[in-house]
């Protein structure tokens, strides 16, 4: 087989893996947008905050240590214990549920029925607030999250492909784990939405608020539920990205990468978020490899996704899977 | 619990039971506008109770008070012999009061069957995990709920569109699906907001027949709003007439028809 084709295949696979991570972030957006019409700009910061909290709990950091030390003149930083990864993840889920409750209780309860742009602005405020709180709680230094996920090149794939083609594929173990986790997560979400009472109620709220009320669904409860789910998805995304490139501010910027994914997949479709993520992931890696590097001087990954989204906006504004926009006159 | 002492027998021989819902001196204001002024009436078990009146009389506001969408500033709502506190609409729904909407509020993205199944939400009790893995009590419950839903779908003659997304249905059928969803809750009180609005004569006759059949077959207590006098008179056992937020008549269709205030309201007499 020609070398160029093998390299492309490897790039393609790596693109798929990267796409899974984009899809994870986009998924959080879709959940909240579908159920409440809120475009949650804070999703990326939620991923950052969740990852920071997980790190803090695992390493026994004292929350608000800097603040406490500054006010009381003390020198405390650590509780002096380490929490196992699984327990810490469960505790972090608890924190994200609490966060969802507070968001609903103190912000969106007062904004029911407002214009989408006002809800959007509120989430921008929330994003900056949460970012500040996160830094204040756990400190703004770069943290390396180690929850025991395997990392580095997958030897088996390397060996098998080398034997078959005479060229070993480089696939990161972490990416494989991330793909499996994302697949399980999506399956769980689909089962939840299709077969459980709360899932049915969630779909009902996503479709029509008044009608949902009339069949006995509490909007408030469902909104807390979807924010919690989005918080959980953010945590998973935070763990994966955090393990890949460290828990730091730039983690919150992955939210921006989710935007083109959503434009491609449609804001209201869970399968759309997955497929959109994969297309963007594969597209930007292949484009960089085949066209960007040889002809354009590289670094096309920064803008390729947005260009693709722009083209989609021109020809199919609802995305691949979004609800068709019909204007009745 | 119900006040069984004073039931009555209708002209066609149905036995009407005690009071299910009683409105006592309800006043509802929007800012300075009084949409409902000091209205009292009751709804009895098994009857078809109509609220009629010209446009803007406050009928829909009244229905929204009963279903908890509006909270009246003055007055008490008594349900099944107990005073009802200011509940949220979803809490009222969980108490067994189902409703339809004047402008149809269906889950457009779902199929007819899914819509009807959401009407069963208040009857789903098993835990999340059981439902997710689809075993034991959850399976039995789902089957039972499905049976109720299918029975209602058969009853309202919408079997042929069971799997059709609601968004694709014509107006008249949507109205019927909405009725099916409300019925699926097996409500102790069914509220219909202008069930015949925007329908042609044939569709109106169909809907009238379904309302009568529902009442007959399931013994459902029904309160409905309508401004088409003719339809209401044939359908209902007792009628409340509203005009400009006030109650101007209450009684059997016969009594109401001969009430001078009602005649004035409908034919138009200056209100000063």
Interface residues (C-beta under 8 A of the other chain):
Chain A: X191 X192 X195 X196 X197 X198 X200 X201 X203 X204 X206 X207 X208 X210 X211 X212 X213 X214 X215 X216 X217 X218 X219 X323
Chain B: X67 X69 X88 X89 X90 X91 X93 X94 X98 X99 X100 X101 X105 X106 X107 X108 X109 X110 X117 X118 X119 X121 X122 X124 X126 X128 X131 X132 X134 X181 X182 X185
